[in-house]
C-alpha cells in the first residue's frame, strides 16, 4: 500500500511549530517560497512550481494594508 500526502517537510515543520507554540519566522518562509517559485523551471505544459501558502501570504498582505 502507498499513501501520497501533500504534507511535505516544510509544512510538517510549520505545523509542528504552530502546535508546539514555538516562534516561526514567517517572513523567511514566504521569502524562500517566492524565491523557489521564481527559480523553478516550467514543466513541459508551461506550468511552474506553485507558490506555497498563498492563503497565508494574501492574509498577511491584507492585514498589513488595513
Phi and psi in degrees as GROMACS dihedral restraints (atoms count N, CA, C in turn):
[ dihedral_restraints ]
;  ai    aj    ak    al  type     phi  dphi    fc
    3     4     5     6     1  -129.5    20    10
    4     5     6     7     1   155.7    20    10
    6     7     8     9     1  -134.4    20    10
    7     8     9    10     1   128.1    20    10
    9    10    11    12     1  -107.1    20    10
   10    11    12    13     1   129.0    20    10
   12    13    14    15     1  -128.1    20    10
   13    14    15    16     1   145.5    20    10
   15    16    17    18     1   -96.3    20    10
   16    17    18    19     1    16.7    20    10
   18    19    20    21     1   -91.0    20    10
   19    20    21    22     1    90.3    20    10
   21    22    23    24     1   -81.2    20    10
   22    23    24    25     1  -179.1    20    10
   24    25    26    27     1   -62.5    20    10
   25    26    27    28     1   -40.8    20    10
   27    28    29    30     1   -62.2    20    10
   28    29    30    31     1   -46.2    20    10
   30    31    32    33     1   -66.6    20    10
   31    32    33    34     1   -38.3    20    10
   33    34    35    36     1   -64.1    20    10
   34    35    36    37     1   -42.2    20    10
   36    37    38    39     1   -64.6    20    10
   37    38    39    40     1   -43.2    20    10
   39    40    41    42     1   -63.6    20    10
   40    41    42    43     1   -43.9    20    10
   42    43    44    45     1   -61.6    20    10
   43    44    45    46     1   -44.7    20    10
   45    46    47    48     1   -61.2    20    10
   46    47    48    49     1   -42.7    20    10
   48    49    50    51     1   -63.0    20    10
   49    50    51    52     1   -40.6    20    10
   51    52    53    54     1   -66.3    20    10
   52    53    54    55     1   -46.6    20    10
   54    55    56    57     1   -66.8    20    10
   55    56    57    58     1   -33.0    20    10
   57    58    59    60     1   -90.5    20    10
   58    59    60    61     1     2.0    20    10
   60    61    62    63     1    58.2    20    10
   61    62    63    64     1    40.5    20    10
   63    64    65    66     1   -94.8    20    10
   64    65    66    67     1   160.5    20    10
   66    67    68    69     1   -70.6    20    10
   67    68    69    70     1   135.1    20    10
   69    70    71    72     1  -124.5    20    10
   70    71    72    73     1   130.2    20    10
   72    73    74    75     1   -87.3    20    10
   73    74    75    76     1    87.0    20    10
   75    76    77    78     1   -64.3    20    10
   76    77    78    79     1   -36.7    20    10
   78    79    80    81     1   -60.6    20    10
   79    80    81    82     1   -40.3    20    10
   81    82    83    84     1   -67.7    20    10
   82    83    84    85     1   -40.6    20    10
   84    85    86    87     1   -61.8    20    10
   85    86    87    88     1   -47.1    20    10
   87    88    89    90     1   -63.4    20    10
   88    89    90    91     1   -44.6    20    10
   90    91    92    93     1   -59.7    20    10
   91    92    93    94     1   -44.8    20    10
   93    94    95    96     1   -64.7    20    10
   94    95    96    97     1   -40.1    20    10
   96    97    98    99     1   -64.7    20    10
   97    98    99   100     1   -43.4    20    10
   99   100   101   102     1   -64.3    20    10
  100   101   102   103     1   -42.5    20    10
  102   103   104   105     1   -60.3    20    10
  103   104   105   106     1   -45.7    20    10
  105   106   107   108     1   -65.7    20    10
  106   107   108   109     1   -37.2    20    10
  108   109   110   111     1   -65.2    20    10
  109   110   111   112     1   -38.2    20    10
  111   112   113   114     1   -69.2    20    10
  112   113   114   115     1   -39.7    20    10
  114   115   116   117     1   -81.1    20    10
  115   116   117   118     1   -11.6    20    10
  117   118   119   120     1   -68.0    20    10
  118   119   120   121     1   146.4    20    10
  120   121   122   123     1   -88.2    20    10
  121   122   123   124     1   128.5    20    10
  123   124   125   126     1   -60.6    20    10
  124   125   126   127     1   147.8    20    10
  126   127   128   129     1   -74.4    20    10
  127   128   129   130     1   172.5    20    10
  129   130   131   132     1   -57.0    20    10
  130   131   132   133     1   -25.0    20    10
  132   133   134   135     1   -84.2    20    10
  133   134   135   136     1    -3.2    20    10
  135   136   137   138     1    91.8    20    10
  136   137   138   139     1     2.5    20    10
  138   139   140   141     1   -90.1    20    10
  139   140   141   142     1   127.4    20    10
  141   142   143   144     1   -93.1    20    10
  142   143   144   145     1   176.1    20    10
  144   145   146   147     1   -60.5    20    10
  145   146   147   148     1   131.6    20    10
  147   148   149   150     1   -70.2    20    10
  148   149   150   151     1   148.2    20    10
  150   151   152   153     1   -74.3    20    10
  151   152   153   154     1   129.2    20    10
  153   154   155   156     1   -76.8    20    10
  154   155   156   157     1   149.6    20    10
  156   157   158   159     1    57.1    20    10
  157   158   159   160     1    44.6    20    10
  159   160   161   162     1   -62.3    20    10
  160   161   162   163     1   -34.6    20    10
  162   163   164   165     1   -65.2    20    10
  163   164   165   166     1   -40.2    20    10
  165   166   167   168     1   -65.1    20    10
  166   167   168   169     1   -44.5    20    10
  168   169   170   171     1   -60.8    20    10
  169   170   171   172     1   -47.0    20    10
  171   172   173   174     1   -64.6    20    10
  172   173   174   175     1   -41.1    20    10
  174   175   176   177     1   -62.4    20    10
  175   176   177   178     1   -41.6    20    10
  177   178   179   180     1   -67.3    20    10
  178   179   180   181     1   -38.6    20    10
  180   181   182   183     1   -64.7    20    10
  181   182   183   184     1   -42.9    20    10
  183   184   185   186     1   -65.3    20    10
  184   185   186   187     1   -39.0    20    10
  186   187   188   189     1   -67.6    20    10
  187   188   189   190     1   -35.3    20    10
  189   190   191   192     1   -71.0    20    10
  190   191   192   193     1   -28.9    20    10
  192   193   194   195     1   -85.7    20    10
  193   194   195   196     1    -8.4    20    10
